[in-house]
Amino acid sequence: MKYFGIKTLKLLIRLMPVTWRLKLRQHTKIAHWYRTQLIQHRLVREQLEQKLYQDNIELQNTELSLLPIIDEKVDLIILCPTTDLVALKITIDGIKNLETPFANCWFILPEFSSKFQKIIKNSLENAKILHFGDADFDCIQNPTFLIFNGDYVHSLLLIALNHFTKNADIAYVDTDSLEKNSRFSPKFYPDWNPDLQITTAYIRSGIYLRNVRHFLMSVDNIDVGCIASWFIEQYIENAKFYPTHISFTLLHRPHYAELITDLVGTKVLKKISGIAQVTVSKKSNILSLCWNVSDKPKVSLIIPTKNAKDLVQKCIESILQKTSYQNFEILLVDNNSDEKESLDYFSELSQNDKIRVLKYPHEFNYSAINNFAVKYANGSIIGLVNNDIEVIDHNWLRYMVGHVCRKDVGCVGAKLLYPNKLIQHAGVVMGYGGGAGHAHKFFPCDHDGYLARLVATNNFSAVTAACLLIKKSDFLEVGGLNERELKVAFNDVDLCLRVALSNKRNVYCAEAILFHHESVSRGHEDTPEKQHRFAGEVDYIQNTWNEIIEKDPAYNRHLTLSYEDFSIRS
């Protein structure tokens, strides 16, 4: 029923005079509520997104046209898994439309095809043809840009490559879809995001290689997944692998779906299976990984609370009854509870071998409470858990432990839902509201999200401490939570960003699903004292992490910071 109400409201707004609609947009809360309702009921207008993208294209073209022309030879490699003549024409048209030509255009074919090769030779003067099985790749001496047959290159591609790859050996570009001369559905990628690459194979074409011979000698064939799987392989072999990201949509691709299993390939899928249990989600076309752990390290789950017996009971009982990973302890930190019912319940809990109740008889300071509890933790892994969390999925802790035990991973966060099953947390984006906010907030829990980043495990700059895992050694190394400047808000964001400075990645684990009854026990920032404290915490996070707020590497500069929905910046 509510769906039809929102649909009717949408129709009424469309019938309003333009001046009225503009006035409504100026009311931030109303505009945010309306957009949230459209997302929840899947009524976001594609026409609006397309208009925003057309404006964005003009903006990008203006930026590209102002770049200085650098005279450096770069070759274009067109991988041709099939001899599709329609796709070939599209690619050749794009090459002919280049403002600055490539030095050579190498077409790499799986086998000889006279008709295909004749069209290439007759269409392009600088075209060269190689057959993958018997080719001598030493003849390719220049840096290269790799695409597939059917891809259409941006007319200013080479100018952008020469400008943005001065210090890069490997790079990738943003892409969009092309049909009947119309560009749509932009893929505004984050900077290198290895977990997103493994789960979704987001980098599939449009890559710059200073030394292409290494790539060509590494791949077994030139199928549609050879680029995606090669990037995954590079990360598995070297966690420090870090290609450059060029945030311009410089490659326009055919609009069709490619199966994740084809993109990753049998060889690399086998490699991944050696380090994790792999499940293929056919619905969302992603991989789900439960990373192997050599032993079962103990996890110390720290739950601060003041009173809130019913909330704590629901939280702890759900952990005890619904958690398949059993090597954990619970440290319930009592912060000045004074209700008899709660105190009696906490006393009862202390009789459980898995639970210890700690007393913290000082003023509420979330950071200090958790730092205090870590001193008493027996586990090598620390779990920060709010008292308003409720477990949904039995394997939540097993998945999170698998990630946090990886050497290059710092903090691991979960998918948290409101009681109505809308998204409360699925990773933190820096810059929302001038500070930080939750990605895909208020989206339906079964939504794939932008670039499948809601349903697929991937990297974010930060995750919420409402449910967060971190190695105890990492927590202590960075000095724990900031209990001086960040007593309540943003301490989790600050922790994640400090951990990231030690070359660790923070992970949003999409498979760990829990309810979050947000701020039920402590309430909201609704008193002058709380608002003053919160303003100081905002100032601290903005001053300390200004650079990453200005440009979050796990986000994209073309996406909005006004809403938490990954829509295009207007």
Secondary structure, 3 states (H helix, E strand, C coil): CHHHHHHHHHHHHHHCCHHHHHHHHCCHHHHHHHHHHHHHCCCCCHHHHHHHHHHHHHHHHHHHHCCCCCCCCCEEEEECCCCCHHHHHHHHHHHHCCCCCCCCEEEEECCCCHHHHHHHHHHCCCEEEEEHHHCCHHHCCCCEEEEECCCEECCCHHHHHHHHCCCCCEEEEEEEEEECCEEEEEECCCCCCHHHHHHHCCCCCCEEECCHHHHHHHCCCCCCCHHHHHHHHHHHHCCCCCCEEEEEEEEEECCCCCCHHHHHHHHHHHHHHCCEEEEEECCCCEEEEEECCCCCCCEEEEEEECCCHHHHHHHHHHHHHHCCCCCEEEEEEECCCCCHHHHHHHHHHCCCCCEEEEECCCCCCHHHHHHHHHCCCCCCEEEEECCCEEECCCCHHHHHHHHHCCCCEEEEEEEEECCCCEEEECCEEECHHHCEEECCCCCECCCCCHHHCCCCCEECCECCCCEEEEEHHHHHHCCCCCCCCCCCCCHHHHHHHHHHCCCCEEEEEEEEEEEECCCCCCCCCCCHHHHHHHHHHHHHHHHHCHHHHHCCCCCCCCECCCCCCCCECC
